[in-house]
Amino acid sequence: METAFSPPAGLTLVVALLGLLFAAILPTCLYLYVEPRGRRQWATTGDTPSTRRAPIFVRLTAWLSFVVGQLALPALLIPAACAALVYLQLQLGRGRPLGLALTVVVGLAALVQALFALRLIPLGVRLLSGDPRTVRSSRTSALVSAVVLGGSLVLSWTIATVPNFVHPWLAVALVWTALRPVTAYAAVCLFHALLLGRCAGALAGRSTPS
């Protein structure tokens, strides 16, 4: 039996698509501004100005750099939410040492992930300019994202399976306001880092003059 309060699936899909479209506006404008200015760095023998551009895989990765880097700004709200949870635990007298420590750790992990993701915006510009040094950043980004993702998944599993691991209200608040967003964003950042690593071959060729 359907509940009267369940939103239609079509409405949910439309809202999600509109959100994705809105999030893509600024990265697309930045890409359209930067990409034509980096085309001369991808010149090859016998090409023409109309065909001279980075490989499509590099262009897609650069555009994703702008998208993921833009998402770092709302991701900074997660450490703020964790700070609010710490304050509530202390004010309500529910501040167990373990709960406080986990909240602080999750907030710090979210902050580190967001700061690393902010670096993707200038990295995308360098990627479109054919800078071979760009790929070196993919290793550090992949490592940070993998650690944050793995830690978030382990902590989420522990909270869900171990009774009274943290206070019940803290478990719900921590999972929905911090752990799930951190896990999702770390997965997106890790995916982008893997794509960036795949650009190594195309960028390595830029070190040899044409």
PyRosetta script that sets phi, psi and omega in degrees:
from pyrosetta import init, pose_from_sequence

init()
pose = pose_from_sequence("METAFSPPAGLTLVVALLGLLFAAILPTCLYLYVEPRGRRQWATTGDTPSTRRAPIFVRLTAWLSFVVGQLALPALLIPAACAALVYLQLQLGRGRPLGLALTVVVGLAALVQALFALRLIPLGVRLLSGDPRTVRSSRTSALVSAVVLGGSLVLSWTIATVPNFVHPWLAVALVWTALRPVTAYAAVCLFHALLLGRCAGALAGRSTPS")
pose.set_psi(1, 128.4)
pose.set_omega(1, -177.5)
pose.set_phi(2, -76.4)
pose.set_psi(2, 143.6)
pose.set_omega(2, 175.2)
pose.set_phi(3, -86.1)
pose.set_psi(3, 152.2)
pose.set_omega(3, -176.9)
pose.set_phi(4, -72.6)
pose.set_psi(4, -15.3)
pose.set_omega(4, -174.2)
pose.set_phi(5, -102.0)
pose.set_psi(5, 0.3)
pose.set_omega(5, -179.3)
pose.set_phi(6, -77.9)
pose.set_psi(6, 124.0)
pose.set_omega(6, -178.1)
pose.set_phi(7, -70.0)
pose.set_psi(7, 145.9)
pose.set_omega(7, 177.4)
pose.set_phi(8, -60.6)
pose.set_psi(8, 144.1)
pose.set_omega(8, -179.4)
pose.set_phi(9, -62.2)
pose.set_psi(9, -36.2)
pose.set_omega(9, 179.8)
pose.set_phi(10, -63.6)
pose.set_psi(10, -40.6)
pose.set_omega(10, 179.4)
pose.set_phi(11, -64.9)
pose.set_psi(11, -41.6)
pose.set_omega(11, 178.3)
pose.set_phi(12, -61.2)
pose.set_psi(12, -41.6)
pose.set_omega(12, 179.7)
pose.set_phi(13, -65.7)
pose.set_psi(13, -41.5)
pose.set_omega(13, 179.7)
pose.set_phi(14, -63.9)
pose.set_psi(14, -44.0)
pose.set_omega(14, 179.2)
pose.set_phi(15, -62.5)
pose.set_psi(15, -40.8)
pose.set_omega(15, 179.2)
pose.set_phi(16, -64.7)
pose.set_psi(16, -42.7)
pose.set_omega(16, 179.6)
pose.set_phi(17, -65.6)
pose.set_psi(17, -40.5)
pose.set_omega(17, 177.6)
pose.set_phi(18, -64.4)
pose.set_psi(18, -38.4)
pose.set_omega(18, 177.3)
pose.set_phi(19, -63.7)
pose.set_psi(19, -42.8)
pose.set_omega(19, 178.1)
pose.set_phi(20, -64.5)
pose.set_psi(20, -40.3)
pose.set_omega(20, 179.5)
pose.set_phi(21, -64.0)
pose.set_psi(21, -43.5)
pose.set_omega(21, 179.1)
pose.set_phi(22, -63.6)
pose.set_psi(22, -41.2)
pose.set_omega(22, -179.1)
pose.set_phi(23, -67.2)
pose.set_psi(23, -22.7)
pose.set_omega(23, -176.3)
pose.set_phi(24, -90.3)
pose.set_psi(24, -7.2)
pose.set_omega(24, -174.5)
pose.set_phi(25, -64.8)
pose.set_psi(25, -56.3)
pose.set_omega(25, -177.6)
pose.set_phi(26, -63.8)
pose.set_psi(26, -45.6)
pose.set_omega(26, 176.9)
pose.set_phi(27, -59.4)
pose.set_psi(27, -37.5)
pose.set_omega(27, 179.3)
pose.set_phi(28, -67.6)
pose.set_psi(28, -41.3)
pose.set_omega(28, 177.2)
pose.set_phi(29, -62.6)
pose.set_psi(29, -42.3)
pose.set_omega(29, 178.1)
pose.set_phi(30, -63.8)
pose.set_psi(30, -42.3)
pose.set_omega(30, 178.6)
pose.set_phi(31, -61.5)
pose.set_psi(31, -45.4)
pose.set_omega(31, -178.8)
pose.set_phi(32, -65.9)
pose.set_psi(32, -24.8)
pose.set_omega(32, 177.1)
pose.set_phi(33, -80.8)
pose.set_psi(33, -40.7)
pose.set_omega(33, -173.2)
pose.set_phi(34, -83.5)
pose.set_psi(34, -40.8)
pose.set_omega(34, -170.7)
pose.set_phi(35, -58.0)
pose.set_psi(35, -46.3)
pose.set_omega(35, 179.5)
pose.set_phi(36, -62.4)
pose.set_psi(36, -28.9)
pose.set_omega(36, -177.8)
pose.set_phi(37, -77.9)
pose.set_psi(37, -14.6)
pose.set_omega(37, 178.5)
pose.set_phi(38, -101.3)
pose.set_psi(38, 1.1)
pose.set_omega(38, -174.7)
pose.set_phi(39, -65.6)
pose.set_psi(39, -33.2)
pose.set_omega(39, -177.3)
pose.set_phi(40, -64.6)
pose.set_psi(40, -21.5)
pose.set_omega(40, 178.2)
pose.set_phi(41, -74.2)
pose.set_psi(41, -12.4)
pose.set_omega(41, -178.4)
pose.set_phi(42, -108.1)
pose.set_psi(42, 22.1)
pose.set_omega(42, -179.2)
pose.set_phi(43, -64.9)
pose.set_psi(43, 137.7)
pose.set_omega(43, 176.1)
pose.set_phi(44, -131.7)
pose.set_psi(44, 162.4)
pose.set_omega(44, -178.2)
pose.set_phi(45, -61.7)
pose.set_psi(45, 127.5)
pose.set_omega(45, 175.9)
pose.set_phi(46, 85.0)
pose.set_psi(46, 3.6)
pose.set_omega(46, 179.9)
pose.set_phi(47, -83.6)
pose.set_psi(47, 177.7)
pose.set_omega(47, 178.1)
pose.set_phi(48, -130.6)
pose.set_psi(48, 161.7)
pose.set_omega(48, 178.6)
pose.set_phi(49, -55.9)
pose.set_psi(49, -29.5)
pose.set_omega(49, -178.3)
pose.set_phi(50, -76.9)
pose.set_psi(50, -23.6)
pose.set_omega(50, -178.5)
pose.set_phi(51, -106.6)
pose.set_psi(51, -7.0)
pose.set_omega(51, -175.8)
pose.set_phi(52, -79.7)
pose.set_psi(52, 109.4)
pose.set_omega(52, 178.1)
pose.set_phi(53, -165.1)
pose.set_psi(53, 167.8)
pose.set_omega(53, 178.8)
pose.set_phi(54, -67.6)
pose.set_psi(54, 155.4)
pose.set_omega(54, 174.4)
pose.set_phi(55, -56.6)
pose.set_psi(55, 150.8)
pose.set_omega(55, -174.5)
pose.set_phi(56, -60.4)
pose.set_psi(56, -33.6)
pose.set_omega(56, 179.8)
pose.set_phi(57, -65.8)
pose.set_psi(57, -38.5)
pose.set_omega(57, 178.1)
pose.set_phi(58, -67.6)
pose.set_psi(58, -41.7)
pose.set_omega(58, -180.0)
pose.set_phi(59, -64.6)
pose.set_psi(59, -40.5)
pose.set_omega(59, 178.2)
pose.set_phi(60, -64.3)
pose.set_psi(60, -42.3)
pose.set_omega(60, 179.6)
pose.set_phi(61, -64.8)
pose.set_psi(61, -38.2)
pose.set_omega(61, 178.3)
pose.set_phi(62, -65.1)
pose.set_psi(62, -43.1)
pose.set_omega(62, 178.2)
pose.set_phi(63, -61.6)
pose.set_psi(63, -40.9)
pose.set_omega(63, 177.1)
pose.set_phi(64, -65.2)
pose.set_psi(64, -30.6)
pose.set_omega(64, 175.8)
pose.set_phi(65, -59.8)
pose.set_psi(65, -42.0)
pose.set_omega(65, 179.0)
pose.set_phi(66, -67.8)
pose.set_psi(66, -39.2)
pose.set_omega(66, -179.9)
pose.set_phi(67, -65.5)
pose.set_psi(67, -51.0)
pose.set_omega(67, -177.4)
pose.set_phi(68, -66.8)
pose.set_psi(68, -37.8)
pose.set_omega(68, 177.8)
pose.set_phi(69, -65.1)
pose.set_psi(69, -37.4)
pose.set_omega(69, 177.0)
pose.set_phi(70, -63.0)
pose.set_psi(70, -37.7)
pose.set_omega(70, -178.9)
pose.set_phi(71, -68.3)
pose.set_psi(71, -12.3)
pose.set_omega(71, 177.7)
pose.set_phi(72, -66.0)
pose.set_psi(72, -27.1)
pose.set_omega(72, -178.8)
pose.set_phi(73, -66.9)
pose.set_psi(73, -52.5)
pose.set_omega(73, 174.9)
pose.set_phi(74, -67.1)
pose.set_psi(74, -24.1)
pose.set_omega(74, 178.7)
pose.set_phi(75, -66.4)
pose.set_psi(75, -21.4)
pose.set_omega(75, 177.2)
pose.set_phi(76, -68.6)
pose.set_psi(76, -12.5)
pose.set_omega(76, 175.9)
pose.set_phi(77, -71.8)
pose.set_psi(77, -22.0)
pose.set_omega(77, -178.6)
pose.set_phi(78, -65.9)
pose.set_psi(78, -48.5)
pose.set_omega(78, 174.8)
pose.set_phi(79, -58.3)
pose.set_psi(79, -34.4)
pose.set_omega(79, 177.4)
pose.set_phi(80, -65.2)
pose.set_psi(80, -40.0)
pose.set_omega(80, 177.5)
pose.set_phi(81, -64.7)
pose.set_psi(81, -38.4)
pose.set_omega(81, 178.0)
pose.set_phi(82, -65.8)
pose.set_psi(82, -38.9)
pose.set_omega(82, 176.7)
pose.set_phi(83, -63.0)
pose.set_psi(83, -38.6)
pose.set_omega(83, 177.1)
pose.set_phi(84, -65.0)
pose.set_psi(84, -38.0)
pose.set_omega(84, 178.3)
pose.set_phi(85, -66.1)
pose.set_psi(85, -38.8)
pose.set_omega(85, 176.4)
pose.set_phi(86, -61.5)
pose.set_psi(86, -44.2)
pose.set_omega(86, 180.0)
pose.set_phi(87, -62.0)
pose.set_psi(87, -43.1)
pose.set_omega(87, -179.9)
pose.set_phi(88, -64.3)
pose.set_psi(88, -40.9)
pose.set_omega(88, 179.2)
pose.set_phi(89, -60.3)
pose.set_psi(89, -40.9)
pose.set_omega(89, -179.5)
pose.set_phi(90, -71.9)
pose.set_psi(90, -38.6)
pose.set_omega(90, -178.3)
pose.set_phi(91, -71.2)
pose.set_psi(91, -35.4)
pose.set_omega(91, -178.1)
pose.set_phi(92, -87.0)
pose.set_psi(92, -0.8)
pose.set_omega(92, -179.5)
pose.set_phi(93, 71.2)
pose.set_psi(93, 23.0)
pose.set_omega(93, 179.7)
pose.set_phi(94, -109.1)
pose.set_psi(94, 21.4)
pose.set_omega(94, -174.0)
pose.set_phi(95, -81.3)
pose.set_psi(95, 78.8)
pose.set_omega(95, 171.8)
pose.set_phi(96, -70.7)
pose.set_psi(96, 145.0)
pose.set_omega(96, -180.0)
pose.set_phi(97, -56.2)
pose.set_psi(97, -41.2)
pose.set_omega(97, -178.9)
pose.set_phi(98, -65.6)
pose.set_psi(98, -44.7)
pose.set_omega(98, -180.0)
pose.set_phi(99, -62.7)
pose.set_psi(99, -42.5)
pose.set_omega(99, 178.4)
pose.set_phi(100, -63.6)
pose.set_psi(100, -44.2)
pose.set_omega(100, -178.0)
pose.set_phi(101, -63.5)
pose.set_psi(101, -43.8)
pose.set_omega(101, -179.5)
pose.set_phi(102, -64.6)
pose.set_psi(102, -39.7)
pose.set_omega(102, 179.2)
pose.set_phi(103, -63.2)
pose.set_psi(103, -42.9)
pose.set_omega(103, 179.0)
pose.set_phi(104, -65.2)
pose.set_psi(104, -41.7)
pose.set_omega(104, -178.8)
pose.set_phi(105, -63.8)
pose.set_psi(105, -44.0)
pose.set_omega(105, 179.1)
pose.set_phi(106, -63.2)
pose.set_psi(106, -41.1)
pose.set_omega(106, 178.3)
pose.set_phi(107, -63.3)
pose.set_psi(107, -41.3)
pose.set_omega(107, 178.5)
pose.set_phi(108, -66.5)
pose.set_psi(108, -40.2)
pose.set_omega(108, 178.3)
pose.set_phi(109, -62.6)
pose.set_psi(109, -41.7)
pose.set_omega(109, 178.5)
pose.set_phi(110, -65.0)
pose.set_psi(110, -37.8)
pose.set_omega(110, 179.5)
pose.set_phi(111, -66.3)
pose.set_psi(111, -45.3)
pose.set_omega(111, 179.0)
pose.set_phi(112, -61.8)
pose.set_psi(112, -43.5)
pose.set_omega(112, 179.7)
pose.set_phi(113, -61.9)
pose.set_psi(113, -42.2)
pose.set_omega(113, -179.4)
pose.set_phi(114, -66.8)
pose.set_psi(114, -40.1)
pose.set_omega(114, 179.8)
pose.set_phi(115, -65.8)
pose.set_psi(115, -40.0)
pose.set_omega(115, 176.4)
pose.set_phi(116, -65.6)
pose.set_psi(116, -37.9)
pose.set_omega(116, -178.8)
pose.set_phi(117, -68.7)
pose.set_psi(117, -31.1)
pose.set_omega(117, 177.7)
pose.set_phi(118, -61.3)
pose.set_psi(118, -28.4)
pose.set_omega(118, 179.6)
pose.set_phi(119, -69.0)
pose.set_psi(119, -12.8)
pose.set_omega(119, -177.4)
pose.set_phi(120, -72.5)
pose.set_psi(120, -22.1)
pose.set_omega(120, -179.5)
pose.set_phi(121, -67.3)
pose.set_psi(121, -55.3)
pose.set_omega(121, 174.6)
pose.set_phi(122, -65.5)
pose.set_psi(122, -28.2)
pose.set_omega(122, 177.6)
pose.set_phi(123, -63.7)
pose.set_psi(123, -38.8)
pose.set_omega(123, 177.6)
pose.set_phi(124, -63.1)
pose.set_psi(124, -36.3)
pose.set_omega(124, 177.2)
pose.set_phi(125, -64.6)
pose.set_psi(125, -44.6)
pose.set_omega(125, 179.3)
pose.set_phi(126, -66.1)
pose.set_psi(126, -33.4)
pose.set_omega(126, 179.6)
pose.set_phi(127, -64.2)
pose.set_psi(127, -42.8)
pose.set_omega(127, 178.1)
pose.set_phi(128, -68.9)
pose.set_psi(128, -20.7)
pose.set_omega(128, 178.0)
pose.set_phi(129, -88.3)
pose.set_psi(129, 0.6)
pose.set_omega(129, 176.4)
pose.set_phi(130, 73.7)
pose.set_psi(130, 28.9)
pose.set_omega(130, 180.0)
pose.set_phi(131, -76.0)
pose.set_psi(131, 114.8)
pose.set_omega(131, -178.3)
pose.set_phi(132, -63.8)
pose.set_psi(132, -22.4)
pose.set_omega(132, -178.9)
pose.set_phi(133, -72.5)
pose.set_psi(133, -12.1)
pose.set_omega(133, -176.8)
pose.set_phi(134, -60.7)
pose.set_psi(134, -38.9)
pose.set_omega(134, -174.0)
pose.set_phi(135, -66.5)
pose.set_psi(135, -24.4)
pose.set_omega(135, -179.8)
pose.set_phi(136, -60.8)
pose.set_psi(136, -30.4)
pose.set_omega(136, 179.5)
pose.set_phi(137, -68.9)
pose.set_psi(137, -20.2)
pose.set_omega(137, -176.3)
pose.set_phi(138, -66.3)
pose.set_psi(138, -32.9)
pose.set_omega(138, -178.3)
pose.set_phi(139, -66.5)
pose.set_psi(139, -46.4)
pose.set_omega(139, 178.8)
pose.set_phi(140, -65.0)
pose.set_psi(140, -44.4)
pose.set_omega(140, 179.6)
pose.set_phi(141, -61.6)
pose.set_psi(141, -41.7)
pose.set_omega(141, 179.6)
pose.set_phi(142, -64.4)
pose.set_psi(142, -40.5)
pose.set_omega(142, -179.7)
pose.set_phi(143, -64.7)
pose.set_psi(143, -46.8)
pose.set_omega(143, 179.9)
pose.set_phi(144, -61.9)
pose.set_psi(144, -45.9)
pose.set_omega(144, -178.7)
pose.set_phi(145, -64.7)
pose.set_psi(145, -40.2)
pose.set_omega(145, 179.9)
pose.set_phi(146, -65.0)
pose.set_psi(146, -40.7)
pose.set_omega(146, 179.3)
pose.set_phi(147, -65.8)
pose.set_psi(147, -45.5)
pose.set_omega(147, -179.6)
pose.set_phi(148, -65.0)
pose.set_psi(148, -43.1)
pose.set_omega(148, 179.9)
pose.set_phi(149, -63.4)
pose.set_psi(149, -47.8)
pose.set_omega(149, 179.8)
pose.set_phi(150, -62.2)
pose.set_psi(150, -44.0)
pose.set_omega(150, 179.1)
pose.set_phi(151, -63.8)
pose.set_psi(151, -39.9)
pose.set_omega(151, 179.3)
pose.set_phi(152, -65.5)
pose.set_psi(152, -41.6)
pose.set_omega(152, 179.1)
pose.set_phi(153, -65.4)
pose.set_psi(153, -42.0)
pose.set_omega(153, 179.8)
pose.set_phi(154, -65.2)
pose.set_psi(154, -43.7)
pose.set_omega(154, -179.3)
pose.set_phi(155, -66.4)
pose.set_psi(155, -40.6)
pose.set_omega(155, 177.7)
pose.set_phi(156, -62.4)
pose.set_psi(156, -43.1)
pose.set_omega(156, 178.9)
pose.set_phi(157, -64.0)
pose.set_psi(157, -40.3)
pose.set_omega(157, -179.3)
pose.set_phi(158, -64.9)
pose.set_psi(158, -44.5)
pose.set_omega(158, 179.5)
pose.set_phi(159, -62.7)
pose.set_psi(159, -36.9)
pose.set_omega(159, -177.0)
pose.set_phi(160, -76.3)
pose.set_psi(160, -26.4)
pose.set_omega(160, -172.4)
pose.set_phi(161, -107.6)
pose.set_psi(161, -26.0)
pose.set_omega(161, -177.9)
pose.set_phi(162, -95.4)
pose.set_psi(162, 115.7)
pose.set_omega(162, -179.1)
pose.set_phi(163, -63.5)
pose.set_psi(163, 136.7)
pose.set_omega(163, 176.6)
pose.set_phi(164, 56.8)
pose.set_psi(164, 28.7)
pose.set_omega(164, 176.2)
pose.set_phi(165, -61.4)
pose.set_psi(165, -42.9)
pose.set_omega(165, 168.7)
pose.set_phi(166, -133.7)
pose.set_psi(166, 169.8)
pose.set_omega(166, 179.8)
pose.set_phi(167, -59.2)
pose.set_psi(167, 140.2)
pose.set_omega(167, -175.9)
pose.set_phi(168, -53.3)
pose.set_psi(168, -43.8)
pose.set_omega(168, -179.1)
pose.set_phi(169, -67.5)
pose.set_psi(169, -33.8)
pose.set_omega(169, 178.0)
pose.set_phi(170, -69.6)
pose.set_psi(170, -37.3)
pose.set_omega(170, 179.0)
pose.set_phi(171, -59.5)
pose.set_psi(171, -46.1)
pose.set_omega(171, 180.0)
pose.set_phi(172, -65.3)
pose.set_psi(172, -46.8)
pose.set_omega(172, -177.8)
pose.set_phi(173, -64.9)
pose.set_psi(173, -42.1)
pose.set_omega(173, -176.9)
pose.set_phi(174, -67.8)
pose.set_psi(174, -40.2)
pose.set_omega(174, -179.0)
pose.set_phi(175, -66.0)
pose.set_psi(175, -46.7)
pose.set_omega(175, -172.5)
pose.set_phi(176, -82.0)
pose.set_psi(176, -31.0)
pose.set_omega(176, -177.4)
pose.set_phi(177, -94.2)
pose.set_psi(177, -18.2)
pose.set_omega(177, -175.1)
pose.set_phi(178, -132.4)
pose.set_psi(178, -57.3)
pose.set_omega(178, -170.4)
pose.set_phi(179, -63.7)
pose.set_psi(179, -46.2)
pose.set_omega(179, -179.8)
pose.set_phi(180, -66.0)
pose.set_psi(180, -45.4)
pose.set_omega(180, 175.3)
pose.set_phi(181, -62.3)
pose.set_psi(181, -39.2)
pose.set_omega(181, 179.0)
pose.set_phi(182, -63.7)
pose.set_psi(182, -43.0)
pose.set_omega(182, 179.7)
pose.set_phi(183, -62.1)
pose.set_psi(183, -46.2)
pose.set_omega(183, -178.9)
pose.set_phi(184, -64.1)
pose.set_psi(184, -44.0)
pose.set_omega(184, -178.3)
pose.set_phi(185, -68.9)
pose.set_psi(185, -38.3)
pose.set_omega(185, 177.4)
pose.set_phi(186, -63.9)
pose.set_psi(186, -37.3)
pose.set_omega(186, 178.1)
pose.set_phi(187, -65.0)
pose.set_psi(187, -41.6)
pose.set_omega(187, 178.1)
pose.set_phi(188, -64.3)
pose.set_psi(188, -43.0)
pose.set_omega(188, 179.8)
pose.set_phi(189, -65.4)
pose.set_psi(189, -38.1)
pose.set_omega(189, 178.3)
pose.set_phi(190, -66.5)
pose.set_psi(190, -41.6)
pose.set_omega(190, 177.5)
pose.set_phi(191, -60.1)
pose.set_psi(191, -43.5)
pose.set_omega(191, 179.2)
pose.set_phi(192, -64.3)
pose.set_psi(192, -40.7)
pose.set_omega(192, 179.6)
pose.set_phi(193, -62.2)
pose.set_psi(193, -36.7)
pose.set_omega(193, 177.6)
pose.set_phi(194, -67.4)
pose.set_psi(194, -39.8)
pose.set_omega(194, 176.0)
pose.set_phi(195, -63.3)
pose.set_psi(195, -39.5)
pose.set_omega(195, 179.8)
pose.set_phi(196, -63.4)
pose.set_psi(196, -38.5)
pose.set_omega(196, 176.8)
pose.set_phi(197, -63.4)
pose.set_psi(197, -31.3)
pose.set_omega(197, 178.8)
pose.set_phi(198, -69.8)
pose.set_psi(198, -17.1)
pose.set_omega(198, 179.9)
pose.set_phi(199, -82.0)
pose.set_psi(199, -1.3)
pose.set_omega(199, -174.1)
pose.set_phi(200, -58.0)
pose.set_psi(200, -43.0)
pose.set_omega(200, -178.0)
pose.set_phi(201, -62.0)
pose.set_psi(201, -44.8)
pose.set_omega(201, -179.1)
pose.set_phi(202, -66.8)
pose.set_psi(202, -37.9)
pose.set_omega(202, -178.5)
pose.set_phi(203, -75.3)
pose.set_psi(203, -31.8)
pose.set_omega(203, 179.7)
pose.set_phi(204, -61.8)
pose.set_psi(204, -33.1)
pose.set_omega(204, 179.9)
pose.set_phi(205, -68.0)
pose.set_psi(205, -16.9)
pose.set_omega(205, -179.4)
pose.set_phi(206, -74.4)
pose.set_psi(206, -18.1)
pose.set_omega(206, -177.9)
pose.set_phi(207, -75.4)
pose.set_psi(207, -13.6)
pose.set_omega(207, 179.2)
pose.set_phi(208, -101.5)
pose.set_psi(208, 119.6)
pose.set_omega(208, -178.1)
pose.set_phi(209, -62.4)
pose.set_psi(209, 141.0)
pose.set_omega(209, 179.4)
pose.set_phi(210, -86.7)
pose.dump_pdb("model.pdb")
